[in-house]
């Protein structure tokens, strides 16, 4: 159940991050959004390049920022790693691992005032098995977002560390969305890793302590992305409503 839950929440993170970024690029020019997210892009691209090097693939056509209207990063397409099966999984996962690691260190060294104000963890290693559990899961996510907002409101934003923490957290969390052309590969890598980890833990009756210790990062990332998703949907709705009213006037 531990690996199934971890896989589920990683998929939630990737899909919500992708949705947030899509909403943003529908409101503001993609080049502006990609410029703002540059620190997160740097970490993700470094993870991608590391995955290529570790698996023996060739690094080519990789850049942080394309010189066009999109400003998208470019990654190596069809890298053909020398390690079969495992190679594509490593390449797909390392950008996510890099961003997750960045969030961990960002929270540890810069986000103390915010993290200490958050409530108990509500993203846990158990998945809902009944309809009641499913609705409780949704309620827990609202509670999680509420705890993040409350902690942010009580944080000292006159301290430069808090400002840098908030900025880097947004950049890294939104950049958990796979790079263009790597979306299906990243999702497949998460699922395969979860299945492999679950089988290994069942056979050897052990659970990777890094997975068990990763829930704090998952909580923070899920809370951040859900808050950004709700805020982005509200802004997009207001803009759409204003456009409809203006056209009908």
C-alpha positions in Angstrom: 0.0 0.0 0.0 2.9 2.4 0.7 4.2 2.3 -2.8 0.7 2.4 -4.3 0.0 5.5 -2.3 3.3 7.1 -3.2 2.8 6.4 -6.9 -0.7 7.8 -6.7 0.4 11.1 -5.1 3.3 11.4 -7.6 0.8 11.1 -10.4 -1.4 13.7 -8.7 1.6 16.1 -8.4 2.6 15.6 -12.1 -1.0 16.1 -13.4 -1.8 19.1 -11.2 1.5 20.7 -12.1 0.8 20.2 -15.7 -2.7 21.6 -15.3 -1.4 24.7 -13.4 1.1 25.4 -16.1 -1.5 25.0 -18.8 -3.8 27.5 -17.0 -1.0 30.0 -16.6 0.0 29.8 -20.3 -3.6 30.5 -21.2 -3.6 33.7 -19.2 -0.1 35.0 -19.7 2.3 34.6 -22.7 4.1 31.2 -22.4 7.5 33.0 -22.8 6.8 35.1 -19.7 5.7 32.0 -17.6 8.8 30.0 -18.7 11.0 33.0 -17.8 9.5 33.1 -14.3 10.0 29.4 -13.8 13.6 29.4 -14.9 15.1 28.2 -11.5 12.8 25.2 -11.5 13.6 24.6 -15.2 17.3 24.6 -14.4 16.9 21.9 -11.7 14.7 19.8 -14.0 17.0 20.0 -16.9 20.0 19.1 -14.7 18.0 16.0 -13.6 17.3 15.2 -17.2 20.9 15.6 -18.3 22.1 13.5 -15.3 19.6 10.7 -16.3 21.1 10.8 -19.8 24.7 10.6 -18.6 23.9 7.8 -16.0 22.2 5.6 -18.6 24.8 6.2 -21.3 22.6 8.3 -23.6 23.9 11.1 -25.7 23.0 14.7 -24.6 22.0 16.8 -27.6 19.6 19.7 -28.4 19.2 20.5 -24.7 18.6 24.1 -23.6 17.0 25.9 -20.8 15.2 28.5 -22.9 14.4 28.4 -26.6 14.8 31.6 -28.4 11.3 31.7 -29.8 7.8 32.8 -28.7 7.3 29.9 -26.3 10.5 30.1 -24.4 10.2 26.4 -23.7 13.2 24.4 -22.5 14.4 21.7 -24.9 15.4 18.2 -23.9 17.0 15.3 -25.8 14.3 13.6 -27.8 14.6 9.8 -28.3 17.8 9.5 -26.2 18.2 5.7 -26.7 19.9 4.9 -23.3 22.3 1.9 -23.2 20.6 0.5 -20.2 17.4 -1.4 -21.5 14.1 -1.0 -19.7 15.5 0.7 -16.6 17.2 3.5 -18.7 14.0 5.3 -19.8 12.6 5.0 -16.3 15.7 6.7 -14.9 15.5 9.5 -17.5 11.8 10.0 -16.9 12.1 10.1 -13.1 15.3 12.0 -12.4 13.8 15.5 -13.3 11.0 14.8 -10.8 13.5 13.6 -8.2 15.7 16.6 -8.8 12.7 19.0 -8.3 11.6 17.1 -5.2 15.1 17.2 -3.8 15.2 20.9 -4.4 11.8 21.4 -2.6 13.2 19.4 0.3 16.3 21.5 0.7 14.4 24.7 0.0 12.0 23.9 2.9 14.8 22.8 5.2 17.0 25.8 4.9 14.6 28.6 3.9 11.1 27.7 4.8 11.2 27.1 8.5 8.7 29.8 9.4 6.1 28.4 6.9 6.7 24.7 7.5 6.4 25.1 11.3 3.0 26.7 10.9 1.5 23.9 8.8 -0.7 21.4 10.6 -0.4 17.6 10.7 0.2 15.7 7.5 -2.9 14.6 5.7 -1.4 13.0 2.6 -0.6 9.6 3.9 0.4 6.1 2.8 -3.3 4.9 2.7 -5.5 5.1 -0.4 -9.3 5.2 -0.1 -11.1 1.9 -0.3 -14.7 3.1 0.3 -16.8 5.9 -1.0 -16.7 7.5 2.5 -12.9 7.4 2.4 -12.8 9.0 -1.0 -14.8 12.0 0.2 -12.7 12.2 3.3 -9.6 12.3 1.1 -11.0 15.3 -0.8 -11.9 17.0 2.5 -8.3 16.3 3.7 -6.9 18.1 0.7 -8.9 21.2 1.4 -7.6 21.0 5.0 -4.1 20.7 3.6 -4.4 23.7 1.4 -5.9 25.6 4.3 -3.0 24.8 6.6 -0.6 26.0 3.9 -2.4 29.3 3.5 -2.6 29.8 7.3 1.1 29.1 7.6 1.9 31.5 4.8 -0.3 34.3 6.3 1.5 34.0 9.6 5.0 33.8 8.0 7.4 36.8 8.1 7.6 38.0 4.5 9.9 40.8 5.6 12.5 38.1 5.8 14.2 37.5 2.5 14.4 33.8 3.2 10.6 33.5 3.3 10.3 35.3 0.0 13.0 33.2 -1.7 11.4 30.1 -0.3 8.0 30.9 -1.7 9.4 31.8 -5.1 11.5 28.7 -5.4 8.7 26.5 -4.0 6.4 27.6 -6.8 9.1 27.3 -9.5 10.1 23.8 -8.4 6.5 22.5 -7.8 5.2 23.7 -11.1 8.2 22.3 -12.9 7.3 18.9 -11.6 5.2 18.8 -14.8 7.2 16.8 -17.4 9.0 18.7 -20.2 7.3 18.8 -23.7 7.6 15.4 -25.3 8.3 13.5 -22.0 4.8 13.5 -20.5 3.8 9.9 -21.2 7.3 8.7 -20.5 7.3 10.4 -17.0 3.9 9.0 -16.2 4.9 5.5 -17.3 8.2 5.7 -15.3 6.3 6.6 -12.1 3.9 3.7 -12.6 6.6 1.2 -13.4 8.7 2.3 -10.4 5.7 2.1 -8.1 4.9 -1.4 -9.3 8.6 -2.5 -9.0 8.9 -1.0 -5.6 5.7 -2.6 -4.4 6.8 -6.1 -5.7 10.3 -5.7 -4.1 8.8 -4.7 -0.7 6.4 -7.6 -0.8 9.0 -10.2 -1.7 11.6 -8.9 0.8 9.2 -7.5 3.4 11.0 -4.2 3.5 10.0 -0.6 2.5 12.6 1.9 1.3 13.0 4.4 4.2 13.5 7.2 1.6 9.9 6.6 0.5 8.7 6.6 4.1 10.6 9.8 4.8 9.3 11.5 1.6 5.8 12.3 2.8 6.7 15.7 4.2 7.9 16.8 0.7 4.8 15.2 -0.9 2.5 17.1 1.5 4.2 20.4 0.8 4.2 19.9 -2.9 0.6 18.7 -3.1 -0.6 21.6 -0.9 1.3 24.2 -3.1 0.0 22.8 -6.4 -3.6 22.5 -5.2 -3.5 26.1 -3.9 -2.1 27.3 -7.2 -4.7 25.2 -9.2 -7.6 26.7 -7.2 -6.2 30.2 -7.5 -5.5 29.8 -11.2 -9.0 28.4 -11.9 -10.6 31.4 -10.1 -8.5 33.9 -12.0 -9.2 32.1 -15.3 -12.9 32.1 -14.5 -13.0 35.8 -13.7 -11.1 36.6 -16.9 -13.6 34.5 -18.9 -16.6 36.0 -17.2 -15.3 39.5 -17.8 -14.8 38.7 -21.5 -18.3 37.4 -21.8 -19.8 40.4 -20.1 -17.7 42.8 -22.3 -18.8 41.0 -25.5 -22.5 41.1 -24.5 -22.4 44.8 -23.5 
